[in-house]
Amino acid sequence: MTGEQILVVEDNEKNMKLFRDVLAATGFRTLKATTGGEAVAMASEHTPDLVLMDIQLPDLDGVEALRRLRADERTARIPVLALTAQAMRGDRERFLAEGFDGYLSKPVNVRELIVVVREHCEGRVG
């Protein structure tokens, strides 16, 4: 199980580099987007196997970007994981209720990131 393509949506350059480096070292191919609008366009064009979506983004926030992905038949079934510093009680449940397939809080535990990404990629039926 290697070679799946992950779209990393993150506006913080250091976080983007960390996520992409970890994923690449684990055998995943990555695409990057730094805004919600760019994420929607990239997902439509490339149909990645998974999207890691920051919530606080320039232009469209992660929740609105998710809504647009779900509204498009080309991207509606791509698993999308919320990636956020919003880690208060109830935040995880709130993002899952919005339609995210999973939730990772920042700062991200690298081992947890790898485990969660693998689980979602393995669970995807082509």
URZIWO-V165606 format. One record per pair of residues at least 24 apart in sequence whose C-alpha atoms are under 10 Angstrom apart, sorted by the first residue. I is the first residue (numbers start at 1). GAP is how many residues later the second one is. D is the distance in Angstrom with one decimal. If there is no record, write none. Layout:
BEGIN
i;gap;d
I;GAP;D
I;GAP;D
END
This chain:
BEGIN
i;gap;d
1;26;8.3
1;27;9.1
1;117;8.4
1;120;8.6
1;121;7.7
2;24;7.9
2;25;5.1
2;26;5.9
2;27;8.5
2;116;9.3
2;119;9.6
3;24;5.8
3;25;4.8
3;26;5.7
3;27;9.2
3;46;9.7
4;24;5.3
4;25;6.0
4;26;8.3
4;44;7.7
4;45;6.0
4;46;8.1
4;113;9.9
4;114;9.4
4;117;7.3
4;118;9.6
5;24;4.6
5;25;5.4
5;26;7.2
5;41;8.9
5;42;8.5
5;43;5.1
5;44;5.4
5;45;6.9
5;46;8.8
5;116;9.3
6;24;4.8
6;25;6.2
6;26;8.4
6;37;9.7
6;41;9.4
6;42;5.7
6;43;5.9
6;44;5.0
6;45;5.7
6;46;7.3
6;74;9.9
6;111;8.7
6;115;9.2
7;24;4.6
7;25;5.6
7;26;7.3
7;32;7.7
7;35;7.9
7;36;7.3
7;39;9.0
7;40;8.9
7;41;6.1
7;42;8.0
7;43;6.3
7;44;4.7
7;45;6.2
7;46;8.2
7;73;9.3
8;24;4.9
8;25;6.3
8;26;8.4
8;31;8.3
8;40;9.9
8;42;8.6
8;43;6.0
8;44;4.9
8;45;6.5
8;46;8.3
8;73;9.9
8;75;9.5
9;24;4.7
9;25;5.5
9;26;6.9
9;27;7.5
9;29;8.6
9;30;6.3
9;31;9.8
9;33;9.9
9;42;7.3
9;43;5.9
9;44;4.9
9;45;5.7
9;46;8.9
9;48;8.6
9;53;8.6
9;73;9.8
9;74;8.7
10;24;5.1
10;25;7.2
10;26;9.0
10;29;9.4
10;42;8.2
10;43;6.8
10;44;5.3
10;45;8.5
10;46;8.6
10;47;7.3
10;48;9.7
10;52;9.6
10;73;8.5
10;74;9.7
11;24;6.6
11;25;9.4
11;43;7.8
11;44;9.8
11;45;8.3
11;46;6.3
11;47;7.6
12;42;9.4
12;45;9.3
15;91;9.4
15;92;9.0
15;93;9.2
18;90;9.8
18;92;9.0
19;33;9.3
19;89;9.0
19;91;8.3
19;94;8.5
19;95;9.7
22;88;7.4
22;89;9.4
22;91;8.8
22;92;7.9
23;87;9.4
23;90;8.7
23;91;7.3
23;94;8.8
26;88;7.6
26;92;9.6
28;86;10.0
28;89;9.6
28;90;9.5
34;24;7.8
34;25;9.8
35;24;6.4
35;25;6.8
35;26;7.8
35;27;8.6
35;30;9.0
36;24;4.6
36;25;5.7
36;26;6.0
36;27;8.8
36;28;7.7
36;29;5.2
36;30;8.5
36;32;9.6
37;24;8.7
37;25;9.4
37;27;9.3
37;28;6.8
37;31;9.2
38;27;9.2
39;26;7.2
39;27;9.2
39;29;10.0
39;30;8.9
40;24;9.8
40;25;6.2
40;26;8.1
40;27;9.7
40;28;7.0
40;29;6.2
40;30;10.0
40;32;9.5
40;35;8.5
41;24;9.9
41;27;10.0
41;28;9.2
43;26;7.8
43;31;8.5
43;32;6.6
43;33;10.0
43;35;8.6
44;25;8.0
44;28;8.2
44;29;9.4
44;30;6.3
44;31;6.1
44;32;9.8
45;29;9.0
45;30;9.4
46;28;9.8
46;29;9.5
47;27;7.3
47;28;6.5
47;29;10.0
47;30;9.7
47;31;7.5
48;27;8.7
48;30;7.2
48;31;9.1
49;26;9.9
49;28;9.5
49;29;6.3
49;30;7.2
49;31;9.3
49;68;9.9
49;71;8.8
49;72;6.6
49;73;9.8
49;75;7.7
49;76;9.8
49;77;8.9
50;27;9.6
50;28;5.9
50;29;5.1
50;30;6.0
50;31;7.8
50;51;9.9
50;67;7.8
50;68;9.8
50;70;7.4
50;71;6.8
50;74;8.9
51;27;7.2
51;28;6.3
51;29;4.7
51;30;6.2
51;31;8.6
51;32;9.7
51;49;10.0
51;50;9.8
51;66;9.3
52;27;8.7
52;28;6.0
52;29;5.0
52;30;6.3
52;31;6.3
52;32;9.9
52;48;10.0
52;50;9.3
52;51;9.2
52;52;9.0
52;61;9.8
52;65;8.7
53;27;6.7
53;28;5.9
53;29;5.1
53;30;5.4
53;31;8.1
53;47;9.2
53;50;9.4
53;51;9.6
54;27;8.5
54;28;6.1
54;29;4.5
54;30;5.6
54;31;8.7
54;50;9.5
54;51;9.8
54;52;9.6
55;26;9.9
55;27;6.6
55;28;6.4
55;29;5.7
55;30;8.4
55;31;8.5
55;40;9.4
56;27;9.2
56;28;7.5
56;29;8.8
56;30;9.3
62;33;10.0
62;38;9.8
63;32;8.1
63;35;7.2
63;36;8.6
63;37;8.5
64;34;9.7
66;32;8.5
66;33;7.7
66;34;7.5
67;31;8.5
67;32;8.2
67;33;9.6
70;29;8.6
70;30;10.0
77;47;9.2
78;42;9.9
78;43;9.9
78;46;8.5
79;38;9.8
79;41;7.1
79;42;8.3
79;44;9.6
79;45;8.0
80;40;9.1
81;35;9.0
81;36;8.6
81;39;9.0
83;24;9.3
83;25;8.2
83;30;9.9
84;24;8.8
END
